[in-house]
Amino acid sequence: MDYDKLLDRALTSLPESAMEKLRFEIPQVKGHLEGSKTILSNLPQIADTLGRELNHLAKFILREIGTAGEMKGSQVILKTKVPASKINEKIRKYANEFVLCADCGKPDTKIEKDKDIIFLKCMACGSKRAVKYYFV
């Protein structure tokens, strides 16, 4: 078989999601200040867009910002005043670490545990990499 035929065969066997060129957009955080607290109202929608658990995303943000917080219903309450730009920056960092594939850049990933190691597996290209840390 010549190279072109092999290449065509490989391209036809790839999943459709590997060929899509859609831009992945993370929604901006919405919230307000209440006294010395920051109330985030759309974090569940952001977690849903990222395809991750709200609890995991909230713990990551709290750890990165270095503050205490709690969840009340669909709201996440930070115990300090935090600008939206800083929270959006942390959400982008979360997406780079726990959502986007390092090889193809697609968000079609899932978190898998294999023994004691946590991996980010890409469903589009098949890539697999260990993630630095994971909150239980």
Summary of the structure (lengths in Angstrom):
residues: 136
radius of gyration: 18.3
end to end distance: 49.6
largest distance: 70.5
contacts: 346
relative contact order: 0.15
helix: 36%
strand: 23%
